[in-house]
Amino acid sequence: MSDIPTAAPPAATAESRLSRADVAHLAQLARLAVTDEELNLFAEQLSVILGAVAQVSEVAAADIPPTTHAVPLTNVLRADVVVASLEREAVLAGAPSVEDDKFRVPKILTEEA
């Protein structure tokens, strides 16, 4: 068992409470077949979810700007600067096989492909 305490789910308020008819309508819109038992279960579960969303909405304050990250991010990329590349001879000197001033590699595809 975990030693981490868990908070009780928020109570569904009158405005966040979904009826069986609401859930049946949502199920019909989503083209889901649900049983009477599932309607009761889903109505309760969705009411708890809506209550949690309402609780979070109450905490959000107008004076706190929305954020996407907990800490500020900075661009860690280097500047795109043109620099000289290696000389062709130096590159080809390390190749296992060279032909016509190019890397020679084994053929892996056939003409049929």
Secondary structure, 3 states (H helix, E strand, C coil): CCCCCCCCCCCCCCCCCCCHHHHHHHHHHCCCCCCHHHHHHHHHHHHHHHHHHHHHHHHCCCCCCCCCCCCCCCCCCCCCCCCCCCCHHHHHHCCCCEECCEECCCCCCCCCC
